[in-house]
Amino acid sequence: MGAGPAGSTTAKYCAHRGADVLVIDRRKEIGHPVQCGELLPHAKEMYSMFPRGIELEELFDIDHSTVDGESDTIEMISPRGRAYRIPFSSHVLNRRSFDKRLAKGAEEAGARVMTGTSLLSVDESGVAETTAGQIKAKVVVGADGPNSRTAREAGLERPRPSYPAIACRTDSTFGSEVRMFFGAAAPGGYAWVIPKDRGANIGVGYSQAMCSAKPTELLKAFASWLGVSVREEALGFVPLAGPSRRTTSGRFVLVGDAAGHTMASNGGGIPTAMIAGREAGRVIRRHLEEGAPLSDYELAWRAFMEGPLIRSHKTLRLAGYAFRNDALTGLAMAMLGRRGLDRAIRCRRLFL
Ligand SMILES: Cc1cc2nc3c(=O)[nH]c(=O)nc-3n(C[C@H](O)[C@H](O)[C@H](O)COP(=O)(O)OP(=O)(O)OC[C@H]3O[C@@H](n4cnc5c(N)ncnc54)[C@H](O)[C@@H]3O)c2cc1C
């Protein structure tokens, strides 16, 4: 269920001759609207975050037609305007075409993709009711994002949707640095400017526990402070409560945002959704071909990602205390300094 990065990657890796792999997505157009900042770290940065024997080149061999720009620096900016420059190379995606490209990859591998089709319910025998009728599946993959209906139907924990984030396009141009603004612009999170070759993606992600304003109000205030006009706003939720305790049950497998596979200290979830998707796809394929248990997936993604994701979540929890207001945020950023902030972004321990 779901043709985002998690679902399409899972489908690509489990599709093989003889297997009938179907991806359904409720969106009419895959990848649209774009509820995303569209930043995807280069593989070398991912290696610095997930260092345990993972092979990423093939997964992050990105089709250049889906890239709208490149950046080699992140500037983290304190409420008083002090900038901490972190060398960090990333693609700036065009997610509308990126997600379509991933879905095409799944189709090329043999999967079928059905858009405009919502999952309504699914029972433990794998019978799913959808808006296009009943579908029966041996394995049901929940790659349906933070409000995963699949997780709920499977009786698995759903990530808590406590961090709203809103992104939009502006035609205004900026330098090539990604900029993250901390403080009142986005309490408990950050506001961003992610420059593209033409225009930029700007947005705000914040903690509802620390701010009762509506996402659109914060975005409007941020855009007005930047002096830009915006279009194509799209709101989503980022699951930042750490990875789910269980991601398999019976014939159900959860991947990506549906499994809490988001890096809480930077808000990114595209690469982790793809890494987990590949592991899920490989295990499902072995399950169908050789009867391997689906719970192998639990072991596989945890071996690569659990440590960094848990550390990243701890950092976010610390930030919840230390970034309570502008003065404390500035102080905490000064104490961490460029190195500490670099470690936070890379899901590492803050203090050695
Ligand atoms: C505003 C914002 C900015 C972000 N910026 C970044 C960023 O710059 N970099 C980064 O790495 N991450 C970012 N993220 C996080 C990133 O977008 C997600 O982590 C990533 O998309 C997870 O991929 P996924 O495949 O698990 O879920 P999704 O991409 O959410 O895909 C889930 C799919 O499931 C479909 N679906 C949902 N329910 C159903 C249903 N009942 N039936 C059928 N289909 C269903 C949806 O239509 C959707 O296509 C951002 C998130 C937000 C909200």
The ligand as an SDF file (V2000), in Angstrom:
LIG
                    3D

 53 58  0  0  0  0  0  0  0  0999 V2000
    6.7180   19.0170    4.6100 C   0  0  0  0  0  0  0  0  0  0  0  0
    7.6570   17.8530    4.6560 C   0  0  0  0  0  0  0  0  0  0  0  0
    8.9900   18.0320    4.2710 C   0  0  0  0  0  0  0  0  0  0  0  0
    9.8700   16.9410    4.2300 C   0  0  0  0  0  0  0  0  0  0  0  0
   11.1370   17.1330    3.7660 N   0  0  0  0  0  0  0  0  0  0  0  0
   11.9580   16.0730    3.6220 C   0  0  0  0  0  0  0  0  0  0  0  0
   13.2400   16.2140    3.0160 C   0  0  0  0  0  0  0  0  0  0  0  0
   13.6380   17.3090    2.5650 O   0  0  0  0  0  0  0  0  0  0  0  0
   14.0350   15.1180    2.9060 N   0  0  0  0  0  0  0  0  0  0  0  0
   13.6350   13.8850    3.3660 C   0  0  0  0  0  0  0  0  0  0  0  0
   14.4100   12.9160    3.2640 O   0  0  0  0  0  0  0  0  0  0  0  0
   12.4180   13.7180    3.9270 N   0  0  0  0  0  0  0  0  0  0  0  0
   11.5650   14.7650    4.0550 C   0  0  0  0  0  0  0  0  0  0  0  0
   10.3190   14.5830    4.5830 N   0  0  0  0  0  0  0  0  0  0  0  0
    9.9170   13.2290    4.9880 C   0  0  0  0  0  0  0  0  0  0  0  0
    9.6450   12.3840    3.7430 C   0  0  0  0  0  0  0  0  0  0  0  0
    8.7580   13.0510    2.8860 O   0  0  0  0  0  0  0  0  0  0  0  0
    9.0590   11.0330    4.1440 C   0  0  0  0  0  0  0  0  0  0  0  0
    9.8410   10.4930    5.1860 O   0  0  0  0  0  0  0  0  0  0  0  0
    9.0470   10.0650    2.9590 C   0  0  0  0  0  0  0  0  0  0  0  0
    8.1750   10.5180    1.9530 O   0  0  0  0  0  0  0  0  0  0  0  0
    8.6160    8.6790    3.4330 C   0  0  0  0  0  0  0  0  0  0  0  0
    8.3280    7.8600    2.3380 O   0  0  0  0  0  0  0  0  0  0  0  0
    7.1590    6.7730    2.4490 P   0  0  0  0  0  0  0  0  0  0  0  0
    7.1540    6.0620    1.1570 O   0  0  0  0  0  0  0  0  0  0  0  0
    7.3040    6.0120    3.7170 O   0  0  0  0  0  0  0  0  0  0  0  0
    5.8160    7.6200    2.6440 O   0  0  0  0  0  0  0  0  0  0  0  0
    5.1030    8.6470    1.6140 P   0  0  0  0  0  0  0  0  0  0  0  0
    6.0980    9.2970    0.7470 O   0  0  0  0  0  0  0  0  0  0  0  0
    4.2350    9.4960    2.4870 O   0  0  0  0  0  0  0  0  0  0  0  0
    4.2100    7.7120    0.7350 O   0  0  0  0  0  0  0  0  0  0  0  0
    3.0410    7.1030    1.2520 C   0  0  0  0  0  0  0  0  0  0  0  0
    2.0940    6.8850    0.0940 C   0  0  0  0  0  0  0  0  0  0  0  0
    0.9850    6.1270    0.5780 O   0  0  0  0  0  0  0  0  0  0  0  0
   -0.1960    6.6290   -0.0010 C   0  0  0  0  0  0  0  0  0  0  0  0
   -1.3120    6.2670    0.8910 N   0  0  0  0  0  0  0  0  0  0  0  0
   -1.5490    6.7170    2.1400 C   0  0  0  0  0  0  0  0  0  0  0  0
   -2.6660    6.1490    2.6400 N   0  0  0  0  0  0  0  0  0  0  0  0
   -3.1400    5.3270    1.6750 C   0  0  0  0  0  0  0  0  0  0  0  0
   -4.2700    4.4590    1.5970 C   0  0  0  0  0  0  0  0  0  0  0  0
   -5.1420    4.3240    2.6220 N   0  0  0  0  0  0  0  0  0  0  0  0
   -4.4700    3.7720    0.4660 N   0  0  0  0  0  0  0  0  0  0  0  0
   -3.6110    3.8910   -0.5910 C   0  0  0  0  0  0  0  0  0  0  0  0
   -2.5150    4.6970   -0.5660 N   0  0  0  0  0  0  0  0  0  0  0  0
   -2.2810    5.3920    0.5620 C   0  0  0  0  0  0  0  0  0  0  0  0
    0.0380    8.1200   -0.1100 C   0  0  0  0  0  0  0  0  0  0  0  0
   -0.7810    8.6800   -1.1160 O   0  0  0  0  0  0  0  0  0  0  0  0
    1.5160    8.1940   -0.4450 C   0  0  0  0  0  0  0  0  0  0  0  0
    1.7550    8.2690   -1.8450 O   0  0  0  0  0  0  0  0  0  0  0  0
    9.4200   15.6620    4.6500 C   0  0  0  0  0  0  0  0  0  0  0  0
    8.1020   15.4790    5.0710 C   0  0  0  0  0  0  0  0  0  0  0  0
    7.2150   16.5580    5.0650 C   0  0  0  0  0  0  0  0  0  0  0  0
    5.7870   16.3490    5.4850 C   0  0  0  0  0  0  0  0  0  0  0  0
  1  2  1  0
  2  3  1  0
  2 52  2  0
  3  4  2  0
  4  5  1  0
  4 50  1  0
  5  6  2  0
  6  7  1  0
  6 13  1  0
  7  8  2  0
  7  9  1  0
  9 10  1  0
 10 11  2  0
 10 12  1  0
 12 13  2  0
 13 14  1  0
 14 15  1  0
 14 50  1  0
 15 16  1  0
 16 17  1  0
 16 18  1  0
 18 19  1  0
 18 20  1  0
 20 21  1  0
 20 22  1  0
 22 23  1  0
 23 24  1  0
 24 25  2  0
 24 26  1  0
 24 27  1  0
 27 28  1  0
 28 29  2  0
 28 30  1  0
 28 31  1  0
 31 32  1  0
 32 33  1  0
 33 34  1  0
 33 48  1  0
 34 35  1  0
 35 36  1  0
 35 46  1  0
 36 37  1  0
 36 45  1  0
 37 38  2  0
 38 39  1  0
 39 40  1  0
 39 45  2  0
 40 41  1  0
 40 42  2  0
 42 43  1  0
 43 44  2  0
 44 45  1  0
 46 47  1  0
 46 48  1  0
 48 49  1  0
 50 51  2  0
 51 52  1  0
 52 53  1  0
M  END
$$$$
